[in-house]
Amino acid sequence: MKFLRKLPIPKDVKEEFPLSAELAAHKAEKDKELAGLFSGKDDRFVLIIGPCSADNETSVVDYISRLVPVQEKVKDKICIIPRVYTNKPRTTGEGYKGMVHQPDPEKKEDMLEGIVSIRKLHTKVIAETGFICADEMLYPENQRYLSDLLGYIAIGARSVENQQHRLVASGCGIPVGMKNPTSGDFNVMMNSIKAAQSKHMFIFRGWEVESEGNPLTHAIIRGSVNKHGQSIPNYHYEDLIRLHDFYEKSGLENMNVIVDTNHSNSGKQYLEQIRICKEVLSSRRHSTDINSMVKGFMIESYIEDGCQKIGEGVYGKSITDPCLGWEKSEKLIYEIADLL
């Protein structure tokens, strides 16, 4: 490895690009709201919705701005948490790794510019829309760069078994969703939730730190892949009952699950997200256990349907996984509200 340059620590980046006192106070109020959702004090449904990857500041803020009037119309039933995913896991290491690597997908990687750009993006979203957003914790050591901005953190299917992800999640203080691994093993996911809900002492960014445990940690089910590379969904009624049984036996706090409607649950057939949402809502109506456990959906959505290759230049169209376009997404949100 070549050590190219020493990057600034999170404290220095926060001081150079601070969150104003007014926005910090707003963030604190929103944190209380999201904590209520995942602690059982607020029974509204959660929609974690937005682009597969945040690849362009202008189109991402445009997309999230469109959610503002929609949120107002459904606020009694639904709480929207926009996805602003600034780093992306790559199965083979190839492809776009997110804004933290490449603020401009058509230019070379620049990690310093990337750190600054993702901080500016999350700050701009709060300032212009009032939303606090979800991001994936792909790199635990980067968590502090955004720790005063994020409202929700997801731990991906390829990271959920990693000890450092679990320990850092235990000290985040905001809702953290643990995805089932690509194998589909619920035991792995439940062990991860238990670890994150517990207290720990560990080494983080050169410090000896102590975490208090995060009771807001919960499950995200996203389907699995079998040994033949085939997608196996896990959102069906029987899967949800099985997960409820796992939760009951675990003794964990706050039996919540977010259903990821894309990835292996849809086989990356993004239009299937609409049908999957409606099936899960039907299961909620059929079972009081499922109704109390299924807290919301994770939906991949952008301005335009589908996906494109880097360089094609279609505004608001995903350059990673295919997403549901805006018109279909807006309609789906209202349909979900009507079915709750």
C-alpha positions, 0 to 999 in steps of 0.5 A: 500500500502507498500512504498518499496523505494523512486525512483530517480526523472527524473532529477537524472536518466537523469544525470546518464544516459545522452544523449550525446551532439551529440545525443541530437543535432541529436534528436533536428533535428529529432524533427523539422522533425516530427513537420513538418510532423504534422504541414503541412510543410512536406506532407510525409506519417507517419508509426508508426510501431513496436512491440506491446510491447518492451519486449527484448532490443536485438530483438527490436533493431534488428527489428528497425535496419532492418527499416534503409535501408527500410526508406532510400528507401522510404524516399521521400514518407514515414517517419518511426517512430518506436514503442518502447512501454515500458509500456502496459495497461492491461484491467484487470490488469493482464499480462505483463505490459511492460519493465518499470515493468519487464525488463525481462518478466520472472523475477519479477517486478522491477520498478527502474531497469525498469526505467533505462532499458527503458531509455537505450533502447531508447538511444540505438535505437537513437545511433545505428539507428538514429531513434527517437521513439514512446512510449505510455504515460500510466503513465503521472508522468513517462513522464519526464524519457524519455522526452529528448528521445521520438519523438512521444507519443500516449495516449491510448483508456483507458487514453484519457478521463483522465485529467492528460494525457490531461494536460501533453500532452499539455506541451510535445512539440512533436507530441501526438496522442489521440486515440478514447476511446474503446466506439468509441466516437469521441467527447471524442477524439476531446475534448482531442485534444482540451484540449491538444492544449490549455494552462494550469496551473496544478500540476505535480510531486509536481510542479506548472507548466504551459504548452503552449499547443501542436498544434501537438496533433492529432487523432488516430482512433483504432476502438471500442467495443460495449456492446456485446464485438464485435469489430467495425472498424472505418477506413472505408470511411464513418468513415473518412468523419465523422471524417473530419466533426468533425475536421471542426466543432472543429476549431482545428489546424492541422487536422491530423489522424493516422489510427491504423490498429490493435486493434479493427480495425482488431479485433486483426487479425493481417494479416488484417492490410495489407488489412486495409492499402490498403483500407484507401489508396483507400479512400485517393485517392477518397477524397481530404478531407480524403487525406489531413487528413489521415497522416499515419498508426500505424502498429503492427509489429515484427520479427516473425508473431503472438504472444507467451506466456511468456517463449516460447522463440521465438526470435522476437515474441510478448508476447502481441498482435499478430504482422505482421512478418518482411517479410510481414511488409517490403513488406507492407511498399514498397506497401504503398509507391507505392500506395501513 
